[in-house]
Amino acid sequence: MAQHCTFCKIINKEIPATVVYEDDLVLAFNDIKPAAPFHVLVIPKVHHDSIADVPADDSIVSVLTNRASHIAGQLGLANDGYRLVVNHGDNGGQTVYHLHLHLLGGRFMTWPPG
């Protein structure tokens, strides 16, 4: 765990969050600044600064997308659709340097995004 990482502190229950899913590898919680009616952050419990820092032999990205799909089903988003977003770096919009997926749903998603 990274000492100053906000998401690591959420994992360690040092900062409160509205958790919607948790298992041994993943924690998912509602975003505090939602960009859609449903906006859940899906994070690995092992710290990686970004998607670019995940080793090629690590399956965590697959695990995250699998769990996000499961959560979308639980939220009733599977039929109408949802969006998964991974931001990388400052120009990519990453504001917390802990790998995470944004699960967005509950409204029509336009293209191109911001």
Long-range contacts (C-beta under 8 A, 24 or more apart in sequence): 1-47, 2-47, 2-49, 2-97, 2-98, 5-47, 5-96, 5-97, 5-98, 6-96, 6-98, 7-41, 7-43, 7-47, 7-96, 7-98, 7-100, 8-47, 8-98, 10-43, 11-43, 11-45, 20-71, 20-74, 20-75, 21-67, 21-70, 21-71, 21-74, 23-67, 25-60, 25-63, 25-67, 26-63, 26-64, 26-67, 28-67, 28-68, 28-71, 28-103, 31-102, 35-102, 35-104, 36-83, 36-104, 36-105, 36-106, 36-107, 36-109, 37-105, 37-106, 37-107, 38-75, 38-77, 38-82, 38-103, 38-104, 38-105, 38-106, 39-102, 39-103, 39-104, 40-68, 40-71, 40-75, 40-102, 40-103, 41-100, 41-101, 41-102, 41-103, 42-67, 42-68, 42-71, 42-100, 42-101, 42-103, 43-98, 43-99, 43-100, 43-101, 44-99, 47-98, 47-99, 48-98, 48-99, 49-97, 49-98, 49-99, 50-88, 50-89, 50-94, 50-97, 50-99, 51-86, 51-88, 51-99, 52-88, 52-89, 53-99, 54-99, 60-99, 61-99, 64-99, 64-101, 65-101, 68-101, 68-103, 71-103, 72-103, 72-105, 75-105, 75-106, 77-105, 77-106, 80-105, 81-105, 81-109, 83-109, 83-113, 85-113
